[in-house]
Amino acid sequence: MIDFDETSIVAVRRTGDGERFALFTNADVQAFWTQKFWVAILDTGGDGFGLPVRYGTVCSAPAGWTLRQLILVAQARAALEYGRVPEGGALAVLEALGKAVRQMQAGEPLGAGVEFCPGAVTSPYSWTKARSGDLAIELCPDPKAAGRASCLSKS
């Protein structure tokens, strides 16, 4: 369970069905940082976990995933899914992520410092773990997400 003060929530995003959410908190954000949040708390059907995020600028959080890195992870996973089941949903996600990249300000190369590797569980995906330095995101190894509570975790 992640412990945070609810008054630190600066934004909430929900899935269309309202069953999953992401909370963005300003806990521990320093006054001189240009970013308004540092941690995104993701509901994974279990307790969820916190994902530290930084904008990748000089005046931002000292640690965390950059927005460009997170987009690369999402694009790479959507590409794997599209290769596994080529249908409109995964293609639409890829197109939307491509549009997001084109709208971002110039900066570090997309996905700088991200590496992909297999996770501990056998999966039809060639990788289920993305790493950047000490940070790691383990994505669900099961395309049908049958074990939702254990499908997304941070290590």
C-alpha positions as CSV (number, residue, x, y, z in Angstrom):
1,M,0.0,0.0,0.0
2,I,1.3,3.5,-0.8
3,D,0.9,6.0,1.9
4,F,0.4,9.6,0.8
5,D,-1.6,12.7,1.9
6,E,-4.8,12.9,-0.3
7,T,-4.4,16.7,-0.3
8,S,-1.3,16.2,-2.5
9,I,-3.3,14.9,-5.4
10,V,-3.1,17.3,-8.3
11,A,-4.8,15.2,-11.0
12,V,-6.8,12.0,-11.4
13,R,-7.3,10.0,-14.6
14,R,-9.7,7.1,-14.9
15,T,-10.3,4.4,-17.5
16,G,-13.5,4.7,-19.6
17,D,-15.2,2.1,-17.4
18,G,-14.0,3.9,-14.2
19,E,-12.4,0.7,-12.8
20,R,-8.8,1.8,-13.0
21,F,-7.1,5.1,-12.2
22,A,-3.9,7.0,-12.0
23,L,-3.3,9.7,-9.4
24,F,-0.7,12.4,-9.8
25,T,0.7,13.8,-6.6
26,N,2.9,16.7,-5.7
27,A,4.2,15.1,-2.5
28,D,7.9,16.2,-2.1
29,V,7.9,18.5,-5.1
30,Q,10.4,21.3,-4.5
31,A,9.4,24.9,-5.1
32,F,12.1,25.4,-7.8
33,W,11.1,22.4,-9.9
34,T,9.1,23.2,-13.0
35,Q,7.0,20.1,-12.7
36,K,3.8,20.0,-10.7
37,F,3.8,16.3,-9.8
38,W,6.5,13.7,-9.1
39,V,4.7,10.4,-8.5
40,A,2.0,8.8,-10.5
41,I,0.1,6.2,-8.4
42,L,-1.3,3.5,-10.7
43,D,-4.2,1.2,-9.7
44,T,-3.4,-2.3,-10.9
45,G,-6.4,-4.0,-9.4
46,G,-4.4,-4.7,-6.2
47,D,-2.8,-2.1,-4.0
48,G,-1.1,-0.4,-7.0
49,F,2.3,1.3,-6.9
50,G,4.0,4.6,-7.2
51,L,5.9,5.5,-10.4
52,P,8.4,8.4,-9.9
53,V,8.3,10.7,-12.9
54,R,10.6,13.6,-13.9
55,Y,10.3,15.9,-16.8
56,G,13.9,15.4,-17.8
57,T,14.8,19.1,-17.3
58,V,17.4,20.7,-15.1
59,C,14.7,22.0,-12.7
60,S,12.8,18.8,-12.1
61,A,12.8,15.8,-9.9
62,P,16.3,14.3,-9.3
63,A,15.1,10.7,-10.1
64,G,12.3,9.0,-11.9
65,W,11.1,7.9,-15.4
66,T,11.1,10.7,-18.0
67,L,7.9,11.2,-20.0
68,R,9.8,10.2,-23.1
69,Q,11.0,7.0,-21.5
70,L,7.4,6.1,-20.4
71,I,6.1,6.7,-23.9
72,L,8.8,4.5,-25.4
73,V,7.8,1.7,-23.0
74,A,4.2,2.0,-24.0
75,Q,5.0,2.2,-27.7
76,A,7.3,-0.9,-27.5
77,R,4.6,-2.9,-25.7
78,A,1.9,-1.8,-28.1
79,A,4.1,-2.8,-31.0
80,L,4.5,-6.3,-29.4
81,E,0.8,-6.5,-28.9
82,Y,0.1,-5.4,-32.5
83,G,2.6,-8.0,-33.7
84,R,0.9,-10.7,-31.6
85,V,-2.7,-9.7,-32.6
86,P,-2.7,-7.2,-35.5
87,E,-6.0,-5.4,-35.0
88,G,-7.3,-1.9,-34.7
89,G,-6.9,-1.4,-31.0
90,A,-3.2,-1.7,-30.7
91,L,-2.7,0.2,-34.0
92,A,-4.8,3.1,-32.6
93,V,-2.6,3.1,-29.4
94,L,0.5,3.2,-31.5
95,E,-0.8,6.1,-33.6
96,A,-1.9,8.1,-30.4
97,L,1.5,7.6,-28.8
98,G,3.2,8.7,-32.0
99,K,1.1,11.9,-32.0
100,A,2.1,12.5,-28.4
101,V,5.8,12.2,-29.2
102,R,5.4,14.7,-32.1
103,Q,3.7,17.2,-29.7
104,M,6.5,17.0,-27.1
105,Q,9.2,19.6,-26.9
106,A,12.6,18.7,-28.2
107,G,14.8,17.1,-25.6
108,E,16.5,13.9,-24.8
109,P,16.2,11.1,-27.4
110,L,13.0,9.1,-27.1
111,G,13.6,6.4,-24.5
112,A,17.1,7.3,-23.6
113,G,18.6,4.8,-21.2
114,V,15.7,2.2,-21.4
115,E,16.5,-1.4,-21.8
116,F,14.0,-4.3,-22.2
117,C,14.4,-7.9,-20.8
118,P,12.3,-10.9,-20.1
119,G,10.6,-11.1,-16.8
120,A,10.5,-14.0,-14.3
121,V,7.2,-15.5,-15.8
122,T,7.0,-17.2,-19.2
123,S,5.1,-15.0,-21.6
124,P,4.3,-14.8,-25.3
125,Y,5.9,-11.3,-25.2
126,S,9.7,-11.2,-25.8
127,W,10.1,-8.9,-22.8
128,T,8.0,-7.9,-19.9
129,K,10.4,-5.8,-18.0
130,A,11.7,-2.3,-18.8
131,R,14.6,-0.8,-16.9
132,S,16.3,2.5,-16.6
133,G,19.1,2.6,-14.0
134,D,17.7,1.5,-10.6
135,L,14.1,1.8,-11.9
136,A,12.1,-1.1,-13.4
137,I,8.6,-1.6,-14.6
138,E,7.3,-5.2,-15.0
139,L,4.4,-5.4,-17.4
140,C,1.8,-8.1,-17.4
141,P,3.1,-11.4,-19.0
142,D,-0.5,-12.5,-19.7
143,P,-2.1,-10.8,-22.7
144,K,-5.5,-11.6,-21.2
145,A,-4.5,-10.1,-17.8
146,A,-6.2,-13.1,-16.1
147,G,-4.2,-12.4,-12.9
148,R,-4.9,-8.6,-12.9
149,A,-3.6,-8.0,-9.3
150,S,-0.2,-9.2,-10.3
151,C,0.0,-7.8,-13.9
152,L,1.8,-4.6,-13.3
153,S,4.4,-4.0,-10.6
154,K,7.4,-1.9,-9.8
155,S,10.7,-3.2,-8.6
